[in-house]
Amino acid sequence: MAVPKRKTSPSRRNMRRSHHALEANSFVEDKDTGEMRRPHHIDLKTGMYRGRQVLNIKED
């Protein structure tokens, strides 16, 4: 089994983890409704994705 020869320094450890931070979610404005939605996700109000109906929305 491989065993490290030297202890990883805190500086090197933290540099490795520098890419682990969470980024804020991105949102785009929907062209048809003007609602904010995630890119490449279904618009939950209308059920549309890439110009076609993929979900049937219940009418209240």
N, C-alpha and C positions, 0 to 999 in steps of 0.2 A: 504494500500500500504506500502511496506517495505521501511524504511528510514534508512540510515546509522546512527549509534549512534555517531561515531567519523569520523573526516575528514581523508581520506587516505593520509598518508604521501608521499612526493615525492619519498623517497627511496623505499617504498613498491610498489608504482605505477610503478616506473621504473623497479623494479625486475619482476613485472608481465609482462611488455612489453619487457623483454630481449629476448624473443623467436620470436619477430615480425620482426627481421631484415631480409632483403632479402639476399638469398645466390646466389652465381654465378651459372649459368646454367652448368650442367654437359654434356659432350660430349663424345662419344665413336667413335672409328675408325671402319668404316664399313669393314667387312671381305672381301667382294667381290670387292668393288670399291676403298677402302682406303680413302673414304671421311669421314669427321667428321659429325656426326648426333646425335640427342638427343636419349637417350635410350627409347625403347618402342614407337618409332615414325617411320613413313614411310620414307624411303629414297626417297626424291623427285626427284633425278636425274634418278633413275632407276624404281621407283614405286614399289619396293619390300618391303615386310614386313614379317619377320620370314620365309624367304625362298620361298615365293610365290608372284606372281604378283598381286597386288591389284589396281594399277592405270595404265591406258594406257597412255604412254608418247608420245606426238606429236613429230614427226620428222621434223626438220626445213630444 
